[in-house]
Amino acid sequence: MKIDIVSIAKKERSTYDPLYKELSKMISRFAKVEDIEIFPKDVAKAHTISPDASKQAYTRALEPYIKNSFCISLHPDGKLIDSFEFSKLLNDKISIKFFVGGAYGFDDNFLKKSDAVISLSKLTLSHKIAKAVLLEQIYRGFSILSNHPYHK
């Protein structure tokens, strides 16, 4: 299985990088994880215009990625699910793409193109924290599916 995490984010080193690496290594027995961070000039310019312009720029940047996979967008208004429901999203898939929007979230048109729209929490999470939570839940989900004791 292949899992891509596609986010509107500037590529930069983070204190969370060792955690991402460790979680990706744990997941590697179930799936290959690729972290794709994009932040084109169009997005930077849109941030100076308006939230709506920003959402449209995010959509333009992310649209090329929303194909050939089961696509899940992370959104504050998405469905709140538990770890067991999350594991079902991973089950029997060949390729999954998780999308993390920019500072202003997603345009409704982009969300409609997603196969699922979920929320990781009612709390607002930074991209770096959201990615850590997502990676941990991916590992937990695979652990549930394979009856591994990690989940307990």
C-alpha positions in Angstrom: 0.0 0.0 0.0 1.1 3.6 -0.7 0.1 6.5 1.5 0.8 10.1 0.5 0.3 13.0 2.9 -0.1 16.1 0.8 -0.1 19.4 2.6 0.1 23.1 1.9 3.2 23.8 3.9 6.7 25.3 3.5 9.4 22.7 3.4 11.4 23.4 6.5 13.2 21.4 9.2 11.2 20.8 12.3 11.8 19.5 15.8 9.0 17.0 14.9 11.1 15.4 12.1 12.5 12.6 14.2 8.9 11.7 15.3 7.7 11.7 11.7 10.6 9.5 10.8 10.0 7.1 13.7 6.2 6.8 12.9 6.9 6.4 9.2 9.3 3.6 10.0 6.7 1.9 12.2 4.1 2.2 9.4 6.6 0.8 6.8 5.7 -2.8 7.6 2.2 -2.0 6.4 2.6 0.8 3.8 5.1 3.2 2.2 4.5 6.8 3.4 5.5 9.8 1.4 5.3 13.3 2.8 4.6 15.9 0.1 4.7 19.5 1.1 3.8 22.2 -1.4 3.8 25.9 -1.2 3.9 27.6 -4.6 4.3 31.3 -5.1 0.6 31.4 -6.1 -0.3 30.4 -2.5 2.0 33.0 -0.9 0.5 35.7 -3.1 -3.0 34.6 -2.4 -2.4 34.9 1.4 -1.9 38.6 0.9 -5.2 39.0 -0.9 -7.9 37.1 1.0 -9.0 33.9 2.7 -11.1 33.0 -0.4 -8.3 33.7 -2.8 -6.1 31.5 -0.6 -8.5 28.6 -0.6 -8.7 28.8 -4.4 -4.9 28.8 -4.6 -4.8 25.7 -2.4 -7.3 24.0 -4.7 -5.2 24.8 -7.8 -2.0 23.5 -6.0 -3.7 20.3 -4.7 -5.9 19.3 -7.6 -3.2 17.5 -9.6 -2.9 15.1 -6.6 -6.6 14.2 -6.2 -6.7 11.3 -8.5 -5.8 7.6 -8.7 -6.2 7.1 -5.0 -8.7 7.0 -2.2 -8.6 10.7 -1.1 -9.2 11.9 2.4 -9.2 15.6 3.3 -8.5 16.7 6.9 -10.9 19.5 7.8 -12.2 21.0 11.0 -15.8 20.5 9.9 -15.1 16.9 8.8 -16.6 13.9 10.4 -15.1 13.1 13.9 -14.2 9.5 13.9 -12.6 7.1 16.4 -9.6 5.0 15.7 -11.7 1.9 14.7 -13.5 4.0 12.1 -10.2 5.4 11.0 -8.8 1.9 10.5 -11.7 1.1 8.2 -10.6 3.9 5.9 -7.3 2.1 5.5 -8.7 -1.3 4.9 -8.5 -2.9 1.5 -7.0 0.2 -0.2 -4.0 0.2 -2.6 -3.3 3.9 -2.4 -4.5 6.6 -0.1 -3.9 10.3 -0.1 -4.4 12.5 2.9 -4.8 16.2 2.3 -3.9 18.9 4.8 -5.0 22.4 3.7 -3.4 25.7 4.3 -4.1 28.3 7.0 -7.6 29.0 5.6 -8.7 25.4 5.1 -10.2 24.0 1.9 -12.5 25.3 -0.8 -15.9 23.5 -0.8 -15.3 22.3 -4.4 -12.1 20.6 -3.3 -13.8 18.9 -0.4 -16.5 17.6 -2.8 -13.8 15.8 -4.8 -12.6 13.9 -1.7 -13.8 10.4 -1.0 -13.9 11.3 2.8 -13.6 14.4 4.9 -12.6 13.8 8.4 -11.5 15.9 11.4 -8.7 14.7 13.7 -10.0 16.8 16.6 -12.3 19.6 17.6 -9.1 21.5 18.5 -7.3 23.6 16.0 -3.9 21.9 15.3 -0.9 23.3 13.6 0.2 21.4 10.5 3.2 19.9 12.3 1.0 18.5 15.2 -1.7 17.4 12.7 0.9 15.4 10.7 2.2 13.7 13.9 -1.4 12.8 15.0 -2.2 11.6 11.5 0.9 9.4 11.3 0.2 7.9 14.7 -3.4 7.2 13.8 -2.3 5.5 10.5 0.0 3.2 12.5 -2.8 2.6 15.1 -5.3 1.9 12.3 -3.0 -0.7 10.8 -2.4 -2.2 14.3 -6.2 -2.5 14.7 -6.5 -4.2 11.3 -3.7 -6.7 12.0 -4.7 -7.3 15.7 -1.4 -6.0 16.9 -1.3 -5.2 20.6 -0.2 -1.5 20.0 -3.8 -0.3 20.0 -4.5 -1.6 23.5 
